[in-house]
Amino acid sequence: MIEHNINKALALSIMMSTSAMANINNLSPETSAQLDIEQMPGVYFESDTLRENPVNPAQRNFSLQIQQPDSLPLTSGDRFFEKQQYTVSINQLKATISSTPAERSGCPALALNSAVYTNFTAEGQFQCYSIELTTATKIEGLLVNIPSDVDYNLYFFKLEDDNSFTTLDFSNYPTATIEKTIQKVDPGIYILAAQATQGLSPEPAIMGWFDYPDFDQQESNDKVSQATLLTSTAIIQGNIDNANDLDYFTYQTGSDQTKIKLKFSASAQFSLELWTGSAWAKINNDLMTNVNVTPNSSITFLARGVADNMPSVSAQYALTVTDPSAAMTLTSTRVWNNENLTNLLHASYLEAHQYIGMSGKVTDDNGQPVPFATVILTASNLDEEIGREIITSNINGDFNSQVALPDCIGTGLVNKKNRTYHGAPTNPELWWDIWYELAHYQFSLYDGNRNKVSETGREFLHICKEKITKSCYWQRDYQNGGEVYKCNHY
């Protein structure tokens, strides 16, 4: 460990009022009952695939050699490297600061991806292990093969610079055969500790930890109590960093919210499930899904790998969840047409024959994009609607589509000359007969209850037919000199 630099102005002796090393008594945190999915509210959802929630995690096997412990279990209250109040020199202080994690914590070193047999001789005893990490990673602590007639708990701590213990996670399911902690951590010193809370058994449990460095930014969310909180509109990308990775998400509905729209974009190696209150309901991948919800309630989702077809850690899934009623405003609306038309009638009006292109963005009251909002694009003449397209905004709130236009007869005929002057044989002056009708395009935005909340539009010119009636150009007169003006009529 890198030694701390000592300021030269520091006195050569420092009065220590507390022990320089950790106190095992601090390894016993005040914990509440473990939050379980069975305690969470559910939402009604019809699904072809329902899965019961297991009472305990799936059985875990250690694919490594299990070590024998090299220290006896510790009784709560035992103090390691106990020292009375005393005065230390600079060299002594530096030596204390430079102590190993095992010396500072009183917990022997145990490498990641290792396991050790765990046994206790009295209730309240601890068995703990330490490690110092130099890079960020995700650590899963496990206590498995717990005898059925005892109750053991598992804790995960960070050892602070002042040698105090900060509880990062714990697992205290009553009479569980497996206890698990999970935490994404930065560089530092960490402790895994098991405690016999009720009952004893001659049969040993197995205690160990694993690291998963290829975690996504939502970690750690492997437990319901660690679920990533989603509100209003959420766009999540994640991965499954190991075969036992579970990604929990909790969506909080608004005070007036009655629906959500969601889409889980992923390969068949990923699965997304919705908690109904009694079972997990599978949601189809890559399809828009509508769910009726209760205002001011929580909805729990679980993303995981498919057991017999696990994805690689580099494979990604995307989860988008939104409140359709949050859509309030249409912005950046645009219309266009790329047909080969004369565009001679009026410079400020769009001309379109077979289609009109329409695009824009849907935002909420705060100007944030709203995915999956319903937008209806229409075109109408003076008598009726002549085109309609119903679309939804993408995950960025954008939409882009074309409204097909029918053939028409036209309510007016005009003859227009093109914008060519002093025409040449290869670029003549053209006169066109143009039949058209005045039409109107409109963008309409609807909320989740099919109420129109925003609209915008204006007139355009629906071109029914364009026909050349005359073409004229100037041609050099080689016989008489100068130029001659020639016209063709059609």
Secondary structure in CASP SS format (residue, H / E / C, confidence):
PFRMAT SS
TARGET T0000
AUTHOR 0000-0000-0000
METHOD secondary structure of the structure
MODEL  1
M C 1.00
I C 1.00
E C 1.00
H C 1.00
N C 1.00
I C 1.00
N C 1.00
K C 1.00
A C 1.00
L C 1.00
A C 1.00
L C 1.00
S C 1.00
I E 1.00
M E 1.00
M E 1.00
S C 1.00
T C 1.00
S C 1.00
A C 1.00
M C 1.00
A C 1.00
N E 1.00
I H 1.00
N H 1.00
N H 1.00
L H 1.00
S C 1.00
P C 1.00
E C 1.00
T C 1.00
S C 1.00
A C 1.00
Q C 1.00
L C 1.00
D C 1.00
I H 1.00
E H 1.00
Q H 1.00
M C 1.00
P C 1.00
G C 1.00
V C 1.00
Y C 1.00
F C 1.00
E C 1.00
S C 1.00
D C 1.00
T C 1.00
L E 1.00
R E 1.00
E C 1.00
N C 1.00
P C 1.00
V C 1.00
N C 1.00
P C 1.00
A C 1.00
Q C 1.00
R C 1.00
N C 1.00
F C 1.00
S C 1.00
L C 1.00
Q C 1.00
I E 1.00
Q E 1.00
Q C 1.00
P C 1.00
D C 1.00
S C 1.00
L C 1.00
P C 1.00
L E 1.00
T E 1.00
S C 1.00
G C 1.00
D C 1.00
R E 1.00
F C 1.00
F C 1.00
E C 1.00
K C 1.00
Q C 1.00
Q C 1.00
Y E 1.00
T E 1.00
V E 1.00
S C 1.00
I H 1.00
N H 1.00
Q H 1.00
L H 1.00
K H 1.00
A H 1.00
T H 1.00
I H 1.00
S C 1.00
S C 1.00
T C 1.00
P H 1.00
A H 1.00
E H 1.00
R H 1.00
S H 1.00
G C 1.00
C C 1.00
P C 1.00
A E 1.00
L C 1.00
A C 1.00
L C 1.00
N C 1.00
S E 1.00
A E 1.00
V E 1.00
Y E 1.00
T E 1.00
N C 1.00
F C 1.00
T C 1.00
A C 1.00
E C 1.00
G C 1.00
Q E 1.00
F E 1.00
Q E 1.00
C E 1.00
Y E 1.00
S E 1.00
I E 1.00
E E 1.00
L E 1.00
T C 1.00
T C 1.00
A C 1.00
T E 1.00
K E 1.00
I E 1.00
E E 1.00
G E 1.00
L E 1.00
L E 1.00
V E 1.00
N C 1.00
I C 1.00
P C 1.00
S C 1.00
D C 1.00
V C 1.00
D E 1.00
Y E 1.00
N E 1.00
L E 1.00
Y E 1.00
F E 1.00
F E 1.00
K E 1.00
L E 1.00
E C 1.00
D C 1.00
D C 1.00
N C 1.00
S C 1.00
F E 1.00
T E 1.00
T E 1.00
L E 1.00
D E 1.00
F E 1.00
S E 1.00
N C 1.00
Y C 1.00
P C 1.00
T C 1.00
A C 1.00
T C 1.00
I C 1.00
E E 1.00
K E 1.00
T E 1.00
I E 1.00
Q E 1.00
K E 1.00
V E 1.00
D C 1.00
P C 1.00
G E 1.00
I E 1.00
Y E 1.00
I E 1.00
L E 1.00
A E 1.00
A E 1.00
Q E 1.00
A E 1.00
T E 1.00
Q E 1.00
G C 1.00
L C 1.00
S C 1.00
P C 1.00
E C 1.00
P C 1.00
A E 1.00
I E 1.00
M E 1.00
G E 1.00
W E 1.00
F E 1.00
D E 1.00
Y E 1.00
P C 1.00
D C 1.00
F C 1.00
D C 1.00
Q C 1.00
Q C 1.00
E C 1.00
S C 1.00
N C 1.00
D C 1.00
K C 1.00
V H 1.00
S H 1.00
Q H 1.00
A C 1.00
T E 1.00
L E 1.00
L E 1.00
T E 1.00
S C 1.00
T C 1.00
A E 1.00
I E 1.00
I E 1.00
Q E 1.00
G E 1.00
N C 1.00
I C 1.00
D C 1.00
N C 1.00
A C 1.00
N C 1.00
D C 1.00
L E 1.00
D E 1.00
Y E 1.00
F E 1.00
T E 1.00
Y E 1.00
Q E 1.00
T C 1.00
G C 1.00
S C 1.00
D C 1.00
Q C 1.00
T C 1.00
K E 1.00
I E 1.00
K E 1.00
L E 1.00
K E 1.00
F E 1.00
S E 1.00
A C 1.00
S C 1.00
A C 1.00
Q C 1.00
F E 1.00
S E 1.00
L E 1.00
E E 1.00
L E 1.00
W E 1.00
T C 1.00
G C 1.00
S C 1.00
A C 1.00
W E 1.00
A E 1.00
K E 1.00
I E 1.00
N C 1.00
N C 1.00
D C 1.00
L C 1.00
M C 1.00
T E 1.00
N E 1.00
V E 1.00
N E 1.00
V C 1.00
T C 1.00
P C 1.00
N C 1.00
S C 1.00
S E 1.00
I E 1.00
T E 1.00
F E 1.00
L E 1.00
A E 1.00
R E 1.00
G E 1.00
V C 1.00
A C 1.00
D C 1.00
N C 1.00
M C 1.00
P C 1.00
S C 1.00
V C 1.00
S C 1.00
A C 1.00
Q C 1.00
Y E 1.00
A E 1.00
L E 1.00
T E 1.00
V E 1.00
T E 1.00
D C 1.00
P H 1.00
S H 1.00
A H 1.00
A C 1.00
M C 1.00
T E 1.00
L E 1.00
T E 1.00
S E 1.00
T E 1.00
R E 1.00
V E 1.00
W E 1.00
N C 1.00
N C 1.00
E C 1.00
N C 1.00
L C 1.00
T C 1.00
N C 1.00
L C 1.00
L C 1.00
H C 1.00
A C 1.00
S C 1.00
Y C 1.00
L C 1.00
E E 1.00
A E 1.00
H C 1.00
Q C 1.00
Y E 1.00
I E 1.00
G E 1.00
M E 1.00
S E 1.00
G E 1.00
K E 1.00
V E 1.00
T E 1.00
D C 1.00
D C 1.00
N C 1.00
G C 1.00
Q C 1.00
P E 1.00
V C 1.00
P C 1.00
F C 1.00
A C 1.00
T E 1.00
V E 1.00
I E 1.00
L E 1.00
T E 1.00
A E 1.00
S E 1.00
N C 1.00
L C 1.00
D C 1.00
E C 1.00
E E 1.00
I E 1.00
G E 1.00
R E 1.00
E E 1.00
I E 1.00
I E 1.00
T E 1.00
S C 1.00
N C 1.00
I C 1.00
N C 1.00
G C 1.00
D E 1.00
F E 1.00
N E 1.00
S E 1.00
Q E 1.00
V E 1.00
A E 1.00
L C 1.00
P C 1.00
D C 1.00
C C 1.00
I C 1.00
G C 1.00
T C 1.00
G E 1.00
L E 1.00
V E 1.00
N E 1.00
K E 1.00
K E 1.00
N C 1.00
R C 1.00
T C 1.00
Y C 1.00
H C 1.00
G C 1.00
A E 1.00
P C 1.00
T C 1.00
N E 1.00
P C 1.00
E E 1.00
L E 1.00
W E 1.00
W E 1.00
D E 1.00
I E 1.00
W E 1.00
Y E 1.00
E E 1.00
L E 1.00
A E 1.00
H E 1.00
Y E 1.00
Q E 1.00
F E 1.00
S E 1.00
L E 1.00
Y E 1.00
D C 1.00
G C 1.00
N C 1.00
R C 1.00
N C 1.00
K E 1.00
V E 1.00
S E 1.00
E E 1.00
T E 1.00
G E 1.00
R E 1.00
E E 1.00
F E 1.00
L E 1.00
H E 1.00
I E 1.00
C E 1.00
K E 1.00
E E 1.00
K E 1.00
I E 1.00
T E 1.00
K E 1.00
S E 1.00
C E 1.00
Y E 1.00
W E 1.00
Q E 1.00
R E 1.00
D C 1.00
Y C 1.00
Q C 1.00
N C 1.00
G C 1.00
G C 1.00
E E 1.00
V E 1.00
Y E 1.00
K E 1.00
C E 1.00
N E 1.00
H E 1.00
Y C 1.00
END
